[in-house]
Amino acid sequence: MKAAYFKEHGGAEKLVYGEYKDPAPEPTDVVVRVRACALNQVDMLLLDGRFPPPEGLPHVNGCEVAGTVETAGAAVKGLTTGQRVIIFPGFSCGSCEYCLRGERTVCVRYGYLGAHKDGGYAELVKAPAANLLPLPEAVSFEAGAALPLAFLTSWHALVVKARLEPGQTVLVQAAGSGVGSAAIQIARLMGARVITTVGSDDKVELAKALGAERVVNYRTQDFVEETKRWTNKRGVDVVIEHIGGETLEQSTYALTRLGTLVTIGSHDTHWSRLDLRHVYSKNLRIVGTNLGSILELRTILDYVAEGRLRPVIDRAFPLADARAAVQHVLDRRNKGKVLLVS
Ligand SMILES: [Zn+2]
């Protein structure tokens, strides 16, 4: 098969489009013909070596995949060749303490499609049959591929971890990102009110169209001051944050007493400072999360099929142009998801 893989770490120029070994499925696996694969920040970390692929190089990135069933293993039931599917990107063992507690995303043997195994920057990808969900006809391959990481992570952060309630206020960092554009819509769906940040004025309209009530350009305005002004000095109930560094530190100052900050990523840096006096005196909750459950992903798919949630797609590139697609993301030129299609 053809794939866009890399043999050494670096920038987009390290991606090679060419022949790559076909997936070797187990009897419980399905091989999926990739129709659309979304790009993510984690791809960039895998590529440049900040998060080297656990199983070494060469490696194929791509954790969000929609496609059709190419072949199903002998032990697989209920999936037919040609069926439209999306892949739930988390792999868990099912038998460790955390899996038994129903918390599969903190499985001690947790792995991601496209990180721990070769992913979807390819014509074919394999995954356990248990990780597949049927993709409704009403949802395009492109939209389906834009859901499994960004929407699921934002959903789990707001619904499960922050326990967001109708009428509450939320600060969503980076409206132009996949998780940001998802979080704004999910917060609105739950009846919450949203303030969000953008890095350029051309993203303001998009953020408003998604349902944000107030949009702050963080390059020209102080988002903490603007959040305080928007909430009459009170601060917001919830912040959803994936930047790290000063953005995380400042985000805690935007919270009201008993507020919750959910950290779901570290796009700029893995490190941050916290003023602990602020955390304990205001009884803040700082919680982390990654991904969510396959059941939550199915719920999200239902909302997307009904048109009540809508992934924001920036642009689709042919698989052969993966290098240009990655550069587009590295240059932060995208408003929403960038996809590879074949
Ligand atoms: Zn486990």
Residues whose N, C-alpha, C, O or C-beta is under 5 A from the ligand:
A	BS01	ZN	S92 C93 G94 S95 C96 C99 C107 V108 R109
